[in-house]
């Protein structure tokens, strides 16, 4: 999985905590693929290839009958879920169930008529259409074509299954019975896991020979040592059942009889030993543990009574350990197979490799019988396209695939030197569009015996890029070509790309599915409901081994709610939208097709906020985390404002709650009012508006009740407002300086501030209304029966323009600069009427000479007079 930061999405890094960013600021997802270093090997996706070997029916020896060998079982290692699949038997009707795949059979004879390729398609479709696999794995049919001369020839049929997310939790095991060792398919897991097997061969005790009475020594003690940390875990059997409940890693293996003989056998001891291993933190967190009867064969030909299997969840040193037995007789209790001392082979980061070939002209193109042996084919590995080249001694035959050898000499051999022929061949290769576009072709100089510099005979071909597109083979038409005309030396036999996204293919498209409304609350586990959300759209871009980015803002609407205008208590601000992104890789090559998921994002939360494009786009400081119980800042950039009785004021904050949808009750969120005199002396503290956090949204708004407190405490000069949790303050304060209501009018406006919360400001000075109308009239001819009320000039239509201008009191520069947010806000409301307004002009201009400034705002309502009636 990847993680979201401001400008980039790197598909192979670990997931970072969920964050909230501003929707109107640049939000990008960038996919950049790099070779995986050894320490991230655990992020490899599980992949398996099922090679279809037969068409599901095998001819038996007896009576020449055919046996159905198609049934197989897929087991998901992490969950133990088993899924059976099979082809239909002869005479069985197809029901369309998701556990069977249809097969065709020649009813009139004994021979199946479906090919292995048709069976592969049936198997792939059957697995892909099962809901469980569809959610977790991508399943495709892959046809292998190895004969460039015949691109249609299929030499291998594979069902390719790949997990949609990395990790061992999506590892699959396959089982098929076959008939007389003939299998329907064979599997190839691209990840070989270092599995450890504890084969239980004893009960943990060993008889001390010659002892009387009988004495059995406890030989079960051993230590598991973590390779990465060196932490040691000691395990030991005990015959005292009470010790297993008080001492770590002690497992009960049955009582000792009065005669000193252990009474439990290896099978019973294996069960309690397995239960003990399951309780160990290191083993249960890092390994899948299972137990089964029997196990791998021992050196002496015996089998264990039971075997315990430890399959690591990954491939790094986190999953490596060593075993140190305490007794040399320990192997009479447990026999260990495949101890993963180092499950990760020593790796070095791979580098992209270019194809590099040298063609050296060694002859003039004729063999000893003077036969032209210059013709050769260059076959593209990716598409199978064949390019044929040949030499000629006839100038009129020269073209993009025929090069000149020189005129025929007196001995019937070409007259040109090897250097001249090499240059002619180089020029011919450069005329080929495939080679010219994808390869650098040169003819290096060389020095002769005397040290003189001259033209060489070795043509150097180096690919311009990496991967399948840049691979080709050279096939001579005549086997004598190499000895009589051309020597081909591959310095690098293939062009390989370690790009984890393109996988060496050239025609790659990255498709990014966008979902919203995931149902995941901020802070919750993004995988806890298994639903990606509501599909929005798919964005796609071509991938050419270079980073590609998607601009998420192009498909994000401006989102907010106006319920705050009338809400009596806490309400959803309505400005937060959650998204999830799923990246798919589309490879549509002639020999390979896949549209697999290679990236699933965390849940990204955006808020309808705005700022300068290059400013930080992370609102972590404004998010109250229930688990962390941190101190936050209110969702505003202006924490100190003037207040006049009658004016609306709002408090906003963001909430993160890990268990929002799980616990029945939670903490209580409220508001603390702190009233002070003008000099700062405390008058009183009041906590109000308390509500369970389970009933809150991610972005929350409340209208503050300052005026009722002012009515009780008339000497209040300053009010500080903070967020509380269970009565304790968890935010910095919003500060309101109280101004006398008889000096200032209340004409306040609410607007969506730059952080996605609702703020208000009062324009308390003069106000002005400009109203004007315009229209179009028409004239009528005077009729005989006219009166003074007759219409001579009538109104065809009228339209009205209404503009309001309001002015602030003298305010400090910081407040004036903050009002820039109001000017660019997408949503502004006149509080007194609740009307949505459009700000026409809010010019802010001040200089260092000014100590305070007044700001004028012109606006109009979004609706107008409905008077435009056209005749």
Helices and strands as residue ranges (DSSP letters): E 3-4, E 9-10, E 20-22, E 28-31, G 38-43, E 47-52, E 57-59, E 66-68, E 72-76, E 82-87, E 100-101, H 116-128, H 131-136, E 137-144, G 148-150, E 156-163, G 168-170, E 172-176, E 185-189, E 196-200, E 205-207, E 216-218, E 222-226, E 232-238, G 241-245, E 250-252, H 266-279, H 281-286, E 287-293, E 306-312, G 317-319, E 321-325, G 330-332, E 334-337, E 356-361, E 376-380, E 386-392, G 395-397, E 402-404, H 418-430, H 433-438, E 439-447, E 453-463, G 468-470, E 472-476, H 481-484, E 486-492, E 508-516, E 534-543, E 548-551, G 552-555, G 563-565, E 571-572, E 576-588, E 593-600, E 604-607, G 620-622, E 623-625, E 640-644, E 650-656, E 668-676, E 682-692, G 693-695, E 699-703, H 706-712, E 718-725, E 728-729, E 734-739, E 748-752, E 758-762, E 767-779, E 793-807, H 813-818, H 820-824, E 828-830, E 835-843, E 856-861
